[in-house]
Structures are given as structure tokens and as C-alpha cells.
Amino acid sequence: MMSIKLRATAYRKACRTAVAAVLLASALLSGAAPARADTEAPNLLVNPGFEMAPEENRPIPGWNLRGTNPAGITMEVTDSMGSEGSNSLRVVDNSTTTAVVAYSDPIEVSAGDSLLLRLQAAQTTGTVYAGIRTYKKTTDDVVNAALSNKFVTLTPGTAWTEYNLEADVPALGAYARVLIYSQNAGKGATNVDDLYLRLSNASTVEYELTNLGAFIHNIDIARAVFYKEPSGRTLAYATLQALPAQLLVIDVDAETVLKQITVEDTVYGTYYKGEYLRGLAVQPDGTVYMTGTPTNLFSYTPGEDKVHFVKKLPGAAVYDLKNGPDGKLVGGTYNKNIAFEYNTVTNELVQLGAATPDEYYLYSVAYDANRNDYYYGIGSHAHLIRYDRDTGTKTEIPLPPQFASAQFVWDMSIVEDKLFMRLSPGATLAFDLQTGQFESTNDTVTSRLVSPLSPDDDKIYYTAYSELGHYDFSTKQYTRLGVDTGFDVNGFTFAQLSDPAFPGNSLVAIAEGNLFKYNPATGAVRSVPIPILGEPSGLHSAAKGNDGLMHVSAFVVGGNAMYDPVTGERREYSKQSVGVEQTVPGSQTDRIYSYKDKIYYVTYTGMRVYEYDQALPWDRQSVAAPNPKYIFTASNVGHQDRGLAGTVMPEEGKLVIGTVPKYGFLGGSLVIYDLETNEREVYWNVVDQQSVTAVTYKDGLVYGGSNIWGGLGIDPTATEAKLFIWDVANNQKVFETVPVPGKKAITELIVGPDGNIWGSAEGDLFIFDPNTRQVVHRQNLVTRSYSSAVWRDTQFVIGTDGNVYGTQANQFFRIDAVTKQKQLIRNAGKNNRLAQDDFGHFYLTEETDLLKITIPGLIAQPVGARLELSSASLAIGERAEPAITGLLDKAGRTIEKLERRHPVWFTDNPSVVGFENGKLVGKLPGTAEVWAQTTIDGTTVETNRVAVTVH
């Protein structure tokens, strides 16, 4: 655990080394010794390092080019060089009549502000300037309508050079932009990167940051491929989910991990890493290639101890990578379903174009060597495409009619002139490449791929829900074998093993974190854990339970954990700590809610909800009473898949959730579940063709915020997000409005400190009066404009001082409850999720870690404790349940369930009453007083005394 005190509002790239040194020094000291570090003010620019992925209508988010494709004028992001990160912005003027003008999105400023600009430039030729210009309105012409213009001339040269510029905002100035530009009559070009624009008079907030570290660890292997060395030894190469990802090199016979290599590399000062590696292929010489999200392609040469960055691939994500002909790799990308071919010999990358004009995912690929064709599997509306490498022709192969509504074509393999594929939702097909006919089966293949052809017979192997099966080419039959693999398989091969129980050729597979072996001749089975420790998983959500415990969940790989701010204790329920069978099912827990002494996990996929009774042991495998237990889903109404917003209505005893549908569907729902009667109500399409991504509750009414996007892979039909009101008693929508015209999504709603409804629509705060049903306040918080699906963004909580604290766009900020003035606290976040404990400490998820932020003056201190008993009159041998509530000095705050936090019990008459396993027990007739001492955040307090009579 590391702790540092900070005064200022941001980290940024230039100070990461210094901060990292401070954190390392803190880590080397015992405890969490505070240190003080000064950090820079927030960067006002969007996409200052040009690392953001292209958006639908914004090739370069945050940046614009003046004019409509003027001849000789270009602006593009290039990955050929970068001052920091992978990319830089290349601006070129090859015209002697028109200037190039690249300019930022407008930045809100005030008259009298002082702006400071710092940037890096390289490969500069001719005459190019960098400047700050100010304007009255956002619509003012960037060249001709500027109120002021401060600029610096970039010096011609090849090396990265730093430039600094200061400009004051004049009277009437309301907006500023950064420009990179040339002259009409001259030519010039430059690469710019690492731009940093700030207010020189930015306000500061002092706070202490304590890094509580990683909470959830998993062994989650996404893909596996195999290679037989010339010596005959078979190696498995497997990608382990982590930040960054890891490459495992496994000797399948010895069952040992030979190497565990972090997938990262630095080339000419630019750092590259791999995350969520789903594309994995091994060449005949044993060289392994891997890619995923981001689309950085890496290679690994057998025997080395590191991977090498090879090339940036197109798109935002790569989901599959296969060997093509002559040392070529073929893959496909999200979000434009572009196919590509990479030549491992010449290092040439060829983009083969979009597989289909209207879809987003080119999810799977396969190569037919007999006909020199590629096959593409498409989503989120399933298509199968054949690409003729000889002619460049694309041909769609219609799927059988019964699969017309399928969403994805997953995991394709070609064996013996048959193309095997999985469809989503669950279906299995084989396409005969000779006859052009499909075969289907009622047995659903759930392994990522099928095996190679058995060397001994005409069969390939697969798993179906962790049961091994095979397909017989001679009979065209799928048969399950009754062999439990423990998990579904991510990669198969056949190998000769030294174990005499596995003679001849044995099937070898990687299944989750296990190495699985099966001998078809003898039926011998062996499954052993791969000898590695789990890697920290990225955190996805954070919330406080009613007992004061902080709950977090992990992204993609699942797992949950708790942290007790009172005692510092933590618990972890992940694949690494308790095994997959004891974890909450699903890819991830999207949201966490608390009602009475129970926790509710809303999981993806299928929008399933699980109830965890904290009074009972965690035991998912209990036959009689699994805990947490599944209670309901909304997937059977309008294809709902994600529950990304919600709240508990304590007076009603109900949980309300807003949902987003599956890939390829529009129309979310409002789900209301009675936690006392276990009755579910689902109101689908509550806002026509929109999802519900913000929810709060007040006085019998649910306030919901919509989102024009549905599941991924389908374009929205609506254009503006709505605020609606739902009457819980009458089960009907009673009001609907557009709170901020032009905004496409509302991602947060709370009941504010003034009793109004506070919401976030893209980058704007709006405040809605529930009495007049009017928006009474609106202001911009961050520069934010959604051009593709954003379901979760802003979070608000009310601090102990009555002000609103929030996170958005990697910022942590405070909004004054009265003046509505925003004050930035921290600007170094990475996809932060926000929560607050009973003391008033804030918690931010930061990749794999949980950060605890303490702001002086906000923290409630313990002032006592209250003891209550379920009964003060006991028979001999009868027990009473105690309850201890901690009392804090701010806003009537309390901490529940302190009886679970190791109190010390006392009685003035131990012969009358005793204590067993945290309960009071009547021993002999008489009267006694009982009380307890408990420690709250380092302070020991004593409860009141309660008189108990035993009769």
C-alpha cells in the first residue's frame, strides 16, 4: 500500500517518471509514509498525444482541419514516430496558395485567464507556427474571427524540440483553440506531439492518495497455440490476461512453464504493450505472433526472453489471427471489420478492405490452402464471407435460414476440407468446402476451436460445456465422450508424451488455467493446473455496502473482492483465490448494490443478478443454498444483456436497473425487482429504441436517463438522449423530456444536495427540478462528445461537506453545491470508477488498483458506538444477537455491523451471561450488564451498556 500527498490537479505524461519514483520509494518504506509531490494543472486539450482511436465522424478526435480537402493540404495521425506514446500528428502544406490550419476543439476560458502551451515538434520543414487564439463563440472562424493570436515559429529540424507559449484571454474572450498552421504563400510540414495547454492560475486541492494495490487476481488464458520443436518436444504458447498481457511458454510433457514474458516493448523511445490478446498464431519456424486490444502486433522468437513490437495494425481491436500462405498472417478488426494480411518475411501490411459495408466486427478468420481463399466471420449480424486471394473478390455465403438471426460467426477452423464455425447464440456448423453444403448439429461446441485431425483416425475433438467430444468425418456425427475437461478449451494439439499411461498420440489442450491430456486409446485423463500465479485484473466497478465494506469487481475475466475501511481487511473471490466454480458467473460484474445485509451483483452477459447474503459464508457450490445465488435475469425480454445503471429503492424494498440490449439490437428496459417478494417487472423499450444508462429514485418516482445506442454493431435510430420519470406505484412512464438538446447519452443521475436531480449528458451537467419538471441549470464540465456507444462515463457522489464529487474523462473533481463551480482535484485517472466510504474517503479504480483519496476536512471521526440486542430477556441457554453501530461526527453518519469487526465483549456478571461465537448466551438466572469495545479507524470506542435478564 502506498500513500502520497498531492497539491494540484493533475498528473501527466511528463511527470510520470518522477511520480513513479516517489511511489517506488514509498513502496520500499514500511507502511504508507506520506510524501509531497507537486504536479501540473490539467491538460485542457482533448487527445493531446493523438493516441485516441478514430471515431465514426472524427478521424482525429479533438482535432480538425480547416477547409474541405484542399489540394496539397493534409493532417493525419502517424505511428511512424512519437515524442511519447505511439503516435504524432503530421501536418503538411504542399500548396503555395493555401495554408494548412489544424486546430483543436474549442476550450472554454474566461477573460483574464492566462494560458500556457507546451508542445513537441519534429521533422519540421518550411514555415510552420503553433499558436493560441481566442474567440467569442465556438462557431467563429478559426482564422478570421480570432480576438487574439499568440504564436511561436517552429524551427526546421528532425529531432523532437520543445516549444512554450503564453497567452492572455482578452475581454469578451470565451473560448480558445490551439492551431498548427502555415502561410498561404509558403510550404511547410511538421510532426507535433505531447501538447499541453493549461491555465497558469489553476486552483488546487490538497489530498492524500493511498494506493491500496490490486484486489482481484485471475488465471485467464485467452488463446493457446502449439509448436513441435525439431527435437520432438511440444510447446504450448498461451496468452494470459493481465495489464500488460503475458505470454506463457509451456512444456506440455514436463508440465512446466519455461517462460512467462510480459508483452511489451520499447522501440526508439516509444513504449508499446499488449492487452486482451485474442489473435495468436505460430509460424512453421516457431515464431509466435500476437495482437489484440490495442492492435499492436508483437512477435516472439523461441529461446528469447522478450517479445518484439512489429507493427501497428488497423482498427481498434483484433479478435483472430491465422496463418495464411507463404509466411503471411491474416486477421480482422473491430470497428470497421477490415481484413488485413501481414507478410512476416517482408514486413509488408496489406489492408484487404471492409468485409461487409454495414457491420463492425470481423471476428474470425480461416485460410483454405487448397483454394487459396480466406474466410471471414462477421458480427454483430452474422455473415460468412469468402475472399478469393487470386482475384480479390468477396462473396457472401448465406447461412442456413434457421440461423438468419445469429449475431456472430466465432472461431473458425478448416480441417479436412471442412470449415467448422460457432455461431452466437450457441450453434455449430460445418461448411463443406467441396460441395458448398452446411452441416449442423444439435450439440453446441463451446471450445474456442476444434482440434487438428487425429493422427490415428478420422476425428477431431472439441468441448461442449467442459465435456470432451469428437466429430467423426466418416460418419459426420458429433459424439460426447463423458470426459470432464474442467473448463472449455482454448487450444488443442496432439503430442507424444513420456508418461506410459499416455502411449502413442495423446490429445493435449489448454483449458482456462489447466493443462489437459486425454489418450484416445486408453481413455487416460490428466488435468493439472499450470504452475503460475494469477495476474492482477483490471477493476470494473466499485460500491459501498450497507455495512461499510467497499466492493469491487474485475473487467472481462470476472471476480469480486471486498475491502473493510474499518479494519483494513480484504477478501477476494476470484479464479485464483477460490477457483472458478466459487466465483460469481459471467464475464464481469457491471454494478453492485446493497439492500439490508445483502449485496446484489449485476453481471454481463445476459443481465443476470446474483444475491450475496453477508450473514452466511460465501459458498457458490452449496447444493441447498448457494451463496451468492442467482435470482433473476432480463435477457428474455428484448434481448437485454447489460445492467449498467440502477439504484435501490429502500422504502419500496425494490431494486431498479436500467439495461442495454445485446449486440445488434436497440431498445433497453427498466427492470424493477421486489427484493422482499422476489417478483420481477420488466418494461422494455421504455424510451423508444434507446438504452437506459442512468437511474435514480426519489419520493416514489424513478428518474431514468437514456442513451441512443443499443448493443454494439448496430447504428442508433434516435438522435437525442431523454430524461424520463417512472411512477413506481402505477407502473407507468409519466414524463419525458430532452434535458440537453443534441446530447446522445445520459450516463449519470443522482438526487443532489439541493433535492433536485443532477445529471450528466456527455460533457454537460444539468440540474432538473422534480417539482416544476424543468431543467434549472446547465453547464459544461468536460469537453466530451460521443460519436460511438458510451454506456458508462460520469459518476457523482455527495461528500460529507454537501458538495458533489465526480469522475469523468479521467478527471476527479468537485462541484460546489451552491455556486456549481467545478474544481479539478485530479486529472491523472484511467477509466476511474468512483465510490465513497462511511468516513468520507473516496475510492477510484485505476486499472488493476484501488486508490483511496483523503481530502482534509471531509473525513468523519468516530465519536462512539451503540449496542443493541435482539432480546434483553433470555432463558438459560438462549442466545441473543448483538448489533454494534459506530457513530461518526459528520452528517449523522454511522457504520453498521461492527459486531463483525472483532469487538471485545464485557459483562459485569459473567455467571449470568456469557459470549459464544459473537452471541450472548444466558447461563444462570439473574441480571447483568453487557457492553463492548471496538476500534474504528484506529480509535477505540466503548458502547453503551445494556441490561440483560436471564430467567
Secondary structure, 3 states (H helix, E strand, C coil): CEEEEEECCCCCHHHHHHHHHHHHHHHHCCCCCCCEEECCCCCCCCCCCCCCCCCCCCCCCCEEECCCCCCCEEEEEECCCCCCCCCEEEEEECCCCCCCEEEECCEECCCCCEEEEEEEEEEEEECEEEEEEEECCCCCCCCCCCCEEEEEEECCECCCEEEEEEEECCCCCCEEEEEEECCCCCCEEEEEEEEEEEECCCCCCEEEEEEEEECCEECCEEEEEEEECCCCCEEEEEEECCCCCEEEEEECCCCEEEEEEECEEEECCEEEECCCCCEEEECCCCCEEEECCCCEEEEECCCCCCCEEEEECCCCEEEEEEECCCCEEEEEEECCCEEEEEECCCCCEEEEEECCCCCCEEEEEEEECCCCEEEEEEECCCEEEEEECCCCCEEECCCCHHHCCCCEEEEEEEECCEEEEEEECCEEEEEECCCCCEEEECCCCCCCCCCCCCCCCCEEEEEECCEEEEEECCCCEEEEEEEECCCCEEEEEEEECCCCCCCCEEEEEEECCEEEEECCCCCCEEEEECCCCCEECCEEEEEECCCCCEEEEECCCCCEEEECCCCCCEEEECCCCCCHHHCCCCCEEEEEEEECCEEEEEEECCCEEEEEECCCCCECCCCCCCECEEEEECCCCCCEEEEEEEEEECCCCEEEEEEEECCCCCCCEEEEEECCCCCEEEEECCCCCCEEEEEEEECCEEEEEEECCCCCCCCCCCCCCCEEEEECCCCEEEEEECCCCCCCEEEEEEECCCCCEEEEECCEEEEEECCCCEEEEEEECCCCCCCCCCCCCCEEEECCCCCEEEEECCEEEEECCCCCCEEEEECCCCCCCEEECCCCCEEEEECCEEEEEECCCCCCCEEEEEEEECCCEECCCCEECEEEEEEECCCCCEECCHHHCCCEEEECCCCCEEEECCEEEECCCEEEEEEEEEEECCEEEEECCEEEEEC
